[in-house]
Structures are given as structure tokens and as C-alpha cells.
Amino acid sequence: MTDTGTRRPAGNRRGRYALSAAVLVLSLLGITALVRGHQDEPAQPPLAAVAADATPPDNAAAATLTSGPLMSTSAPTRVVIPALDVDVPLTGLGQQSDGTMQVPTDAKTVGWYTKAPTPGALGPAVLAGHVDYQNRPGTFNKLTTLKAGDSINVDRADGSMAMFTVVKVARYAKAKFPTNAVYGAINRAGLRLITCGGNFDTAAGHYEDNIVVYADLTMAHPA
């Protein structure tokens, strides 16, 4: 696709974004539940407890947009990660009846959290997938092999494409999940890919860590 320039929204580019305290806590519940797709777990596993440090970010920390491309809101439809040979459609992950975030129900599916910004819009968009599920490697099985500079492209419902560049890949113990860094306000359009990692705790029934890929929007292809 030929680059025809970066789309910027009409009007004032200054904006603020921060998830509410309730959404932050509930979404963290869903992240912990991603691990439950391990081969020893049922297809519809129970949800795990919230991470110990699930402290909502201070809304006052929301920053004004100062630089970088920015796109209007549009639901994502597909994610392509060339370095991982990933090219899959996206499904929305809302909240379950108990308020926790839904999680993909198979190894291949990658979901986008509908309570966060859409990829390309101001704030951190969130995509989640399994590292493995029911004896099968998940789509995000090799997420830890991504490196700074790798590209992540997200097709959107309006026909546009949000092109992100990986900034860093980090691994966190679940008890020390960095809520604010992942979900808190940022001054640009960002993307977070989340899965599980580390050792599998058979007693607890989940992996000990979370893997988070941080990426920033670097180019916007209009429809």
C-alpha cells in the first residue's frame, strides 16, 4: 500500500485519555485469566484473582498530545506482525457478566479490549492472546521474540491501517503488573500486546508472569 500521508483528526489535537478505576481493575482480571488456556485447563476456565498492585492510575497524569500521528476512532479488524508471521482477524473483548474482561476462547484468536481506545486513536489500545491453549501454541506464543523496531500493522473497519513500531518488550511477575504503564494515559497513540509467560505454576493453574509489548503509532494509512 502506498503511503499517502498521515491522517490527523480535525480540530484541536490536544486530548486526554485515562481508563476509569473500575475498568482498570476489571481488565486486569481478564489479563490474569489469559493464562487459563494452558493444556491442563478446561475450555471455559474460571477467572483468576486481580493482581496485587492493581492500583488505578491518577487521572491527573493524563498528558496532552504533543507529537506523532493520530487517527480517529475505528474498530480494528485484523493484526499483522511480520516478524512473527502473524496475520489474523481480531475479535472484540468486552466484559463478562461479573465485570471481568472476556478472553479468547481458542489458541488462534486475538482480541482487542473494547473498553480501551481503538488502535490509532489517542491512548493505549490493548490486544490480548494466549501463549498456549488446549495443547496448542497460541498466536502470541513467540511474543517475547519481538524486538524494538519491529512493525505491527492493524487494519481498521473504516478501511485505514494503523502502523505501529515496537518500542520495548517487557516481562512482569503477575503480582507486580504495571497497571499505569499499560493502561494509563499517554500523549500519543499506543498499542500493547499482552500474553502470559515465565514458568507455569501447576498449583495455581497459571503462568507466573505477563509479557507486554509496547508499541507506538508511526504511520497512518488512510482508507
N, C-alpha and C positions, 0 to 999 in steps of 0.2 A: 504494500500500500504506500502510495506517495504521500509524503508529509506536506500538507497544505497550510501548516501553521497551527499555532496553539490557540485553542478556544478559551476565552475568558468571559465570565458572566457579565451581563450588562449591569451598570450601576456601580455602587460602592463595592470595592474589592475587600473592604475591611469586614471581618466577620468573626464570630465567636462560636466555639463548639466545645461542649463538655457533656458527657453522659451523666444522667442523674444518678444519685446514690443507689437507688433501688436497682436500676438497670445494671450498674457495675457489679453489685453483689450477685445478682441473678445470673449474669453472663459468666461470671467466674465459676459458678456451679456447673454450668454447661461445659466449660473448658475441662474441668476435672473429670467430667463424665466421658470425655472423648476416649479416655484410656480404657473404658469398659468394654471395648470391642475386641479385647485380647481373645485368643483362641480358647481360653478356658471359661469364657463368659457367655451368657445367653444372648440371643439376637436382640432382645429388648431389655437391656440391663438396667438395674436400679441406678439412681444418681448418687454421686458421692457428696461428701460434705464440703462446704465452702472452704477455700484456702484461709489459713490463719491470718494472713495480712490483708484481707480484702477490705481495705480502707478506701472509701471513695475519694477521688481527687478533689481538691478545693476548686470550686467553680471560678474563684477569683484568679486562678492560674491560667485561665483561657487567654491565649495570645491573639493579637490581631495579625491578619495575614500580611506579610511583608514582601514576599517574593515567591516565584515559582508559578507554574501553570495551575489553573483551577478550572474545573468543569462543573456544569450544572448537575443536579441530581438525576440519575437514571439507573435503574436496576441493572446489575451485572448479569450476564448470561453465560459467559464462558471464561475460563482462565487457561492461559498458555504459558508454560515455563520451559523454554527451550533446553536449558541446562539439565533438566530432569526428564526430558521427553514426556512432559505432561501436557495434555490437551483435552480438557474435559468440560462438560457443561456444569453450570452452577445451579444450586437449588437454594431457596430461601430457608434460613433457620430462624424461626420466631421463638416464642416462649411456650412451654408446656403448661398444662392446667395448674401445676404447682408453682408456676412463675419461673422455672429454670429454663435455660436455653436449650432448644432442641439440638440434637446432634445427628450426623449422618447415620443411616441405618445399614450401610454396607461399606465395603472396603474402598470402592471406587469413588463414591460420591464426595464432592467437596461442597460445602455450604457457605453462604455468606450471611452474616448476622444482620437481620433486618432492623434491629434497634440501633445500629451504628450507621455512620454515613455510608453512602454508596461509593464505590471506588472512583476516585477522580474529584469528588466533592471535598470541601474543607473538613479536615478531621481524619481520624484513623479508621479506615474501613477494615473489617475483620473477616478473614476466610478461615474455616476450620475443616480439618480432615483427619482421618485415622492414620496412625502409623502402621497398624495391622488390625485385622478384624476377621474372626472366624477362620483361622488357618490361612488367611490370605494377606499378603502385604498390602498396605493401604497406599493410596495415591501420594500421600505425604511421607512415605516410608523413607525417602532419601533426602528429606528436607535439610538435614544437617550438612549436606554436601554443597549447598548453595554458598556462593561467595559474594563479597561486595563487588558490585559492578554487573552482576547477572541481571537479566531482564525478566520481568513478569508482565504479561500483557493481559488486559481484561477487556473483553468485548462487552458492550452495554446495549440495553434494549433500544436506545434511540439510534443505533447504528454506528455510534462512535467507538473509539478504542482508547482506553487509558493505559499508558505505557509507564511502568514503574521500574526503578533501578534499585536493587538490593543495597542497603546501607550496612547492615550487620546481621549476623545470626547469633542468637544467644540461647543458653540453656539455663533454666532456673529450677531449683527444688520447688515442689508444689507449695510447701509452707512459706516460701519466700517469693511467690509470684508477684511481679512488679506491676500492680494494677494501674498505677498512674502512667507509667511509661507506655503501657499497651493501650489503655483506653482513654487516657487523659487528653486534654486539649492540646493541640499542636497548631503551629502557624503556617500550615501547608496541607496539601492533600497527601495523605499517607496510606500505607497498607500494612497489615500484619497478617502473616500466615501462622497458624497455631496448630501444633500436634503434640504428641507425647514422646518422651524419650527417657534415656537412662535405663536403669535396671527395673525389671518387673517385680513388684512386691506381691508375691503369691498370697501372703496373709491378708494384705489389704485389698488385693484384687485389682491393682492398677500400677502403672509405671510411676516411678518416683519423681520424675521431672516433666517439665513442659519445654518444648522447643518453640521459640518465637523468631520469625524472620521479619525484620523491619525493612520497609522499602518506601521510597518517595516517588511521587509522580514527576516524571521528567519530560514527558511529551504527551500531547493530547491530539489524537486524530479525529477530526470532526466527521460526522456522518456523510 
